[in-house]
């Protein structure tokens, strides 16, 4: 049995660095370009694994060099890939990312094989995590299976879109950012539909948590000097899943996840920036 099963995307990220982000119709000169493994599913799986969890990734890649590369990245962090399918005739997903000198970014995702991800079987896990870079129907299937086994479900609703009521009802912990929450509904409405906790990441302002039963509280931000915010939300989600799977209460898990998300902004790239448990613990001990 795994601690965490991540149902989600795997992409190759092309990251361009520039002084400032271009406006509509504008061309700016870039400083550098790099290629990294990414995709919210792979990012969150690696984040959870580096935080000490036994992790498996459920998704799809193309039967191409990019797909083999991403599979090797998962294996390097000890992540199970038996349920990461090869899709013939469809390319591995890509993300085009632009990052400015303050660490802000814009991202365009081309799903590719991720659009063919499906859950033929869900590996046994204490926590099941999903995002919305794979079909919503696939996430619903995964969460139905998770509920049947008593697993905790965590949904990171990104990219943001209106959520089917059935998916909300199957979600234990919802982890949006501010912009995503604006699109999917107010904390109270989501809690009334059955979500156990809405954990809203606020960037430099920390984290706001609303729980069923009317409790709400804040987690202060962990101070760092950001370089690139790409992957910070995924670091948070993966770390949160790992700590909940280990038995932490929500408050302790959120504190740990906030530190992981902050540390992920101090390096460029998604997977390369995801911190290990020892680094997070050191940050929290300061």
ABEGO torsion letter per residue (X at the ends): XBABBBBBBBBBBBBBBBABBBBBGBBBBBABBBBBBBEAAAAAAAAAAAAGBBBBBBEBBBBBAAAAAAAAAAAAAGBBAAABBBBBGBBBBBBBBBBBAAGBBBBBBBAEAAAABBBABBBBBABBBBBAABBAAAAAAAAAAAAAAGBBBBBBBOBBBBBBAAAAAABABBBBBAAAAAAAEBAAAAAAAGBABBBBBAEAAEBBBBBBGGBBBBBBBBBBBBABABGAAAAAAAAAAAAAAAGBBAAAAAAAAAAAAAAAAABBEAAAABBBAAAAAAAAAX
